[in-house]
Amino acid sequence: MGTSEEQQQPPATPATQPPTGDPAEPTPDREYRAAELAEAAGITTRTLRFYRERKLLPPPRREGRIAWYDDHHLNRLHTIAALLERGHTLGGIAELLAAFEKGRDSRSAAELLGLTEAHTPRFSEETPVRLTPEDLASHFPGEDTPENLSAALDLGYLSVEGDEIVHVSRRLLDASAALVREGIPLADVLSTGAHVRAQVETIAELFAELLKENLLGDNAATDAVLEAVDRLRPHAKQVVEAELSMALDRKVRSEVETWLAERT
């Protein structure tokens, strides 16, 4: 009886040791023939063909009848191996890789359209985090599904740069991982994040309108405006943090008190 494509497994690959001898160190410009790439990845050429047939690898560069691969292909093979080790099926890996490409394409399109940041003082002090797919999976064990990845990409938490994933904020990454460790599904964390984003956008619009009406007059000097915005940044954030803290006190206390009352 045949199996579905998602349940198919690659041809068995014998355990391999790192190549002996003194191979050249990979460089950004290094290229590999199929057999060389398979050896570098620790798989057989048959497995390499298997992955190519299922479009898990991007097409190689062709020079006549010779197919040339590069370090991007090697990194992709390492990613596939790591995901298989974590129990993902080939069908699931294909969906994950498609989501990575979606994030990469969205970012490239934005750059081509010239969607760059204006030269204004930044309110955000977030530190982006560069991750491999394996790193991301380790933050959210069992939650690294194509659906969650797509949601995080759509929300703007994740973007793709080359073979790496970039999370927009160390604080958001750590907070999300902590919520998941407490037993909250990542899908719920992301859904809540989307709602928070919508509410915060409304708050940001209020502050932007406040600045527009009071600082951005026709005769305002550019330097003076930028300096004023820079001075007001911490105060705007303090207002939001204070109001959010008080609102959380009210709402969370109410929920806990209701829960306790129902138990007595």
C-alpha positions, 0 to 999 in steps of 0.5 A: 500500500502506498503512503501519502507524500507527507508521510514519505521519508527520504532514502536511508542515509548511513551515518557519516563522519566528517570528511577526513583530510584537509578540505577547503573551508566553505566561502560565500563563493564556494560551489559544489557538484551534486556529489560534493554537496551530498558529502558536505551535508552527510547524505547520499546523492540519492537523498539529494535527488529525492529532496530536489524532486520534492522541491525542498531545495532551490534550483542549482545554477546550471552550466551546460549539463553540470548543476552547481550548488552553493552554501545556501543549498548546504545550509538548507540541507542542514535545516532539513536534517535538523527538522527531520531530527525534531520529528517533522514530516517532509510535507511539514518541512515543505510548508515551513520552507514555503513560509520562510520564502514568503517572509524573504519575498515580502522583505525583498519586495519592500526594499524594491519599492523603497519602503525605508524608514524616515529619518526621525527619532526612533521610539522603539529600543528593541534589539532584533535577534538573529536565529536559525530555524533550529534556534527558533524551534528550541524557543517554542518546542512543539509549537513551530508549525507552519501556521504559527510561523506564517502568523508570526511573519504576517504580524511582523515578529519574524522576517527572513534574511538569507538563511536566518530568521530575524525576530524583531524584538528580544523582549517580545521573543523572550516574553512569548517563549515565557508565556508558552512555557506557562502552558499558553499555546503559541497560536493564542500568544500570536492572536493576542499579539495581533489584538495588542498591535491593533490597540497600540496602533490606535494609541500611537495615532493619538500621540502622532496627532497630538504632535502634529497639532502642536509641533508640526506647524508650517513655520516649525524648524526641522531641527527644533521639531526633531529635538522636541520629538526626541525629548518627548519619547520617554514621556509618551512611553511612560504614559502608556506604561502607567496606564497599561499597568493600572489597567492590568491591575484592574482587569487581572484582579477582577478575573482572579477574584471571579475565579476564586469566588467560583471555587468557594 
